[in-house]
Amino acid sequence: MSPPIFTYLEALIPVRCHEHMAILHRGHAAAVRCAGFVSEGLRLGNWCCYLAPARLHNDMLARLREFGVDVERRLSDRTLQFPQEMADPRRLRDWAQSFFADAETAHAPAVRWLEEGIWPEPAGIPVPQFFEFHARLNYLVKHYPSVALCQYDVDNLEIPHLFSAIAVHRHLLVEGTLVRDNPFYVPAEKFLSMSPEDRDRDLRDVFREVGFDLKKLLSTLAGYGQLQRPPSPES
């Protein structure tokens, strides 16, 4: 049985409980479009985390205020958290585990994790270890009622990093199309057991299959998503 619907992005795209999704977008304007995901969660008593460079915090706070969120109160009671940039991936992993554990201790009905995928570079976390953290995030999301949304601007992401982002997220939102079962997803246990060199080789092989064409890759993924859509009642 599939997990229940957790929320709808933009009132249209269903997201199920326990999903860890990569949203591939273009441009800064899209970076705060998921503020509604956070504001909805706060209204429902969820614990919400926004993991992003400090320069984006004010934009998110402004959007939340537009939604009527009392951000000062939410920051004070820790139901809304903006973790500091951490250069040590172990610190980030420990912080994430503590965040989920504290939410459970507080009997929060759910956790919402929203992340901007551009943040590790200014923080100084090595990219391979950043995506190892994301592979492990799959375990946290599976063990507590939660959803993790990770946004990536494809215009400002190096191709190898984009492929790693695709590899560690089973669920994708590509060009407005939901890809429920990403054909290039690498399960966490396999991803973590591979060396960075083996990962790079496998990702290059995938890119070779689409002729080293980023636009074709995204179109291919969107095509998979369209094929995965359930038939309409009229069909």
Salt bridges, closest charged atoms under 4 A:
GLU10 OE2 - ARG33 NH1 3.63
GLU19 OE2 - HIS171 NE2 3.91
GLU19 OE2 - ARG180 NH1 2.46
GLU40 OE1 - ARG112 NH1 2.75
ASP59 OD2 - HIS28 NE2 3.25
GLU66 OE1 - ARG63 NH1 2.57
ASP70 OD2 - ARG73 NE 3.92
GLU72 OE2 - ARG65 NH2 2.66
ASP88 OD1 - ARG90 NE 3.47
ASP102 OD2 - ARG78 NH2 3.33
GLU115 OE2 - HIS134 NE2 2.62
GLU132 OE2 - ARG199 NH2 3.06
ASP155 OD1 - ARG26 NH1 2.41
ASP181 OD1 - ARG170 NH2 2.85
ASP198 OD1 - ARG201 NH1 2.80
ASP202 OD1 - ARG201 NH2 3.93
ASP205 OD1 - ARG208 NH1 2.69
